[in-house]
Amino acid sequence: MPSFEVLTDDLPEGVMLIEVRLTGLLDEQAEGLRRELAALLKESKPRLAVLDLSRVTAISSLGVGVVVNLLKRVREQGGEMVLCGLAPMVEVFRICQLISSETNIGGLKTRRTVAEALAMA
């Protein structure tokens, strides 16, 4: 099974939904996923990338690094990224001060569901 799936059908122009298919974003998967996502973003340059982490139940520091790297790449290309489906791991991102319980404070924008994230388009 691939580590992620990209969906663009029925989405506005420039919007990309990336569904992470892994249940763990751990050290052994992190580097491969980072390379694959970097290549994808270099080619597609979305104005809004929605990263759905709802299947992920465990994340390592290298996995958090993949998310931060993805955010950096999207922003460098003039886009924005939103994370959704963080329920099991939200505390990890808060501890790293990447998100806050206050709206849009911290480095990452989050929404609870894919539909809420896509509504930002």
Buried (B, 14 or more C-beta within 10 A) or exposed (E): EEEBEBBEEEBEEBBBBBBBEBEBBBEEBBEEBBEBBBEBBEEBBBBBBBBBBBBBEEBBEBBBBBBBBBBEBBEEBEBBBBBBBBEBBBEBBBEBEBBBEEEEEBBBBBBEEBEEBBEEB
